[in-house]
Amino acid sequence: MEYFAFITGLLYLILEIRQNSIMWVVGGISAIAYIIVFAENSLFAAMGLQVYYAAVSLYGFYRWRKDKRLARRREEETGDETRNGDEIVYRHIGVRDLLLSMLLFAAVFASLLTFLRNMTGDPMPLADALATALSIVATWWLSRSYICQWLVWICVDILSAWLFFSQELYLTSVLYLIYTVCAIYGFYHWRKSGVLIKK
């Protein structure tokens, strides 16, 4: 199952960099596979995060399709239809959403850490809770096409690679190292090739 999750995880990332909305379908499938992998290794926060990924995939798919329609409409209004609405679109996060995200992160992190330390046999509760809380914020930002989500993913991927390596999930650890490199590339690719949208 870890091999299947690894392959779908790589495909997910390739589609994310290209901002292809099918990424959300692949992400949902990958999340289901990783729910099984993490449950078998008692990484309960990481398992719960995969449930969240599967759920947010529906919203992300809808939101990205809406953003593409916005880009297409803008092209029609300006008379520039050379890209057919296929370009990468992104936003900068506003102060309100940033503050809400920080509050969400703090609440999720504190709750998860308490739960993992006291109610589970999680071998690395601090790292598991931190990676999970950051991932929840980053996935929400991804669904909203905030370019800064890539910077959070870089931190999450490095932390997760270490977490999974320590639990002898070597293939998954390699996947997260690949994610780290791809997240760095994704940030620069979106910034270079993407179109900033205001709405």
Secondary structure, 3 states (H helix, E strand, C coil): CHHHHHHHHHHHHHHHHCCCCCHHHHHHHHHHHHHHHHHHCCCHHHHHHHHHHHHHHHHHHHHHHHHHHHHHHHHHHHCCCCCCCCCCEEECCCHHHHHHHHHHHHHHHHHHHHHHHHHCCCCCHHHHHHHHHHHHHHHHHHHCCECCHHHHHHHHHHHHHHHHHHCCCHHHHHHHHHHHHHHHHHHHHHHHHCEECCC
